[in-house]
């Protein structure tokens, strides 16, 4: 399987399971209605593991533009491949959001709360403060990507037998993906209370676009005034993680 296809499928699964658990908790008349924050954070941890497990062998399982940009800055990923990865991640996230809507369509109809419907697609801050929210998303993504860099084998590299199968790998084996899922679970529990921890531009922007496009009954606007924060914050956090890893940790 081509690395770009793996990123597309892996990110679609990430959103299907991740936004799926949000829909299960937030929408009316579901089995999981009002199950709470721990269910959401646990579901997202599992979502990351499932998506990464399926894509890891073929693409290194970035599933996140912030990870791909961090790999680029760490000099472990060519720019042209990074662009392809990010495009595949965005497309996969949009497909995953569509599948969540199709799956929970009757429950979207049964829910009057337009904010709850939006939450099934993308994040928002609980207290509207753009600078503070940007800081939270930056720190949250730093807390994701720097530990991932520290978990990997020293041979973080581009691999593959030929140019058509270049695999920007983080060096994480199958068992190594379990700590990543636990890491996301922990970030949600510890750092998710302010902005909902997007920590992934594709995870937020792709589904937000789908929310805007879909004919969802009783939906609100897609909160575009906030949309830049879960894009810029994670990118900044990923860049910071890569610079710390490359110029501080590796250098010494």
C-alpha positions, -999 to 999 in steps of 0.1 A, spaced: 0 0 0 13 35 -9 23 57 20 -2 84 10 -31 59 9 -20 46 43 -21 82 57 -55 87 42 -70 54 56 -53 58 90 -65 94 94 -100 84 83 -101 57 110 -87 81 135 -116 105 130 -142 78 127 -133 64 161 -124 98 177 -152 119 166 -174 88 168 -169 87 206 -177 124 209 -209 118 190 -218 89 212 -214 110 243 -228 143 231 -257 134 209 -292 126 223 -306 91 226 -273 73 221 -262 44 243 -233 65 255 -251 98 260 -236 119 288 -210 92 295 -184 119 303 -150 132 296 -131 100 305 -150 81 279 -141 107 253 -104 108 262 -102 70 263 -120 68 229 -95 92 214 -65 72 228 -79 41 212 -86 60 179 -50 71 177 -38 35 183 -62 20 157 -54 46 130 -16 44 137 -16 5 139 -32 3 104 -9 29 88 24 23 106 39 -3 84 32 16 52 37 53 61 51 56 96 16 66 108 19 104 111 -18 110 107 -12 146 117 3 175 98 20 187 129 39 154 130 48 156 93 60 192 97 80 183 128 97 155 108 104 180 80 121 204 105 140 175 121 154 168 87 138 134 85 113 141 58 115 157 23 92 186 17 75 171 -13 66 140 7 54 161 36 30 179 13 16 146 0 12 134 36 -7 165 47 -30 164 17 -38 127 24 -44 134 61 -68 162 53 -87 141 29 -88 112 53 -101 134 81 -129 147 59 -139 112 50 -139 102 87 -162 131 96 -186 122 68 -188 86 81 -195 98 117 -224 119 104 -238 90 83 -235 67 113 -251 90 138 -275 108 114 -307 99 134 -291 111 166 -280 144 150 -317 148 141 -327 140 177 -303 166 191 -313 203 194 -281 216 209 -262 230 179 -230 233 199 -231 196 207 -234 189 170 -204 211 162 -184 193 189 -188 161 170 -167 176 142 -142 200 157 -130 217 189 -135 250 207 -123 267 238 -145 267 269 -134 303 277 -130 324 246 -94 338 248 -76 333 215 -40 339 228 -45 315 258 -61 289 235 -32 292 211 -8 286 240 -28 256 251 -28 240 217 9 247 213 19 232 246 -5 202 241 11 194 207 46 198 222 36 173 248 25 149 221 54 152 196 84 156 218 77 124 237 71 106 204 105 117 192 120 105 225 103 71 223 116 63 188 146 43 179 178 63 170 173 53 133 145 78 127 147 80 89 133 77 55 131 40 45 118 19 17 133 -1 -12 126 24 -39 113 59 -45 77 48 -48 77 33 -13 96 59 7 83 55 43 90 84 66 91 63 97 93 73 133 108 40 142 78 29 163 70 -8 162 35 -22 168 41 -23 206 55 12 204 21 25 192 5 15 225 24 41 245 14 67 218 -23 59 224 -18 61 262 0 94 256 -30 109 238 -53 95 265 -31 113 291 -30 146 272 -68 145 270 -71 139 308 -45 164 318 -45 191 291 -78 187 273 -100 208 295 -94 242 279 -96 237 241 -106 200 237 -70 192 226 -71 192 189 -33 188 187 -38 180 150 -47 205 122 -62 179 100 -83 164 128 -99 198 134 -100 216 101 -110 187 79 -142 179 99 -149 216 104 -151 220 66 -174 189 65 -196 205 92 -199 236 70 -208 216 39 -232 189 52 -270 195 54 -271 190 92 -305 199 106 -304 227 131 -267 233 129 -249 265 139 -221 283 121 -188 264 120 -170 289 143 -145 300 117 -132 328 140 -117 300 162 -106 277 134 -71 291 129 -61 282 165 -62 244 162 -42 247 130 -16 272 140 -11 260 176 -3 224 167 20 235 139 39 257 164 40 229 190 53 205 164 80 229 152 91 236 188 93 199 195 114 192 164 138 221 172 142 209 208 149 174 195 172 183 167 192 212 182 191 204 219 186 167 226 205 153 195 231 180 196 242 170 231 
